[in-house]
Amino acid sequence: MYKSESIINNLLIEVDSLNQRIKNIKQAFCNTKHIGLRERLIYENKSISQRLNNILSVAKSVKNRTNE
């Protein structure tokens, strides 16, 4: 297996995990009325979104390198 394949595989696993976490956050947000918890869930959701954007940047970079 090439290094790029290993990196891509790890990123896909992380994306899957983050997507599941986002689903859990949305469900918890809908089920709670606690303001402090809601704020924490919003912050965590933003952090996960930032990480997903970082992964997207890495994926684009790897794709560009494989096309060259």
C-alpha angles and dihedrals in degrees: 000000000000121000090245090055090052092049092048092048091051091048092050090052090049092048090051091050093047092049090053090049091052090053090051091048092051091049093048091047091054093046099050134070095186106120095206092052092047091053091050091049091051091050092048091048090053091049091051091048090053091051091050089052089051090051090049090054091050091047091052090049092051091046092052091050093050091050092055 
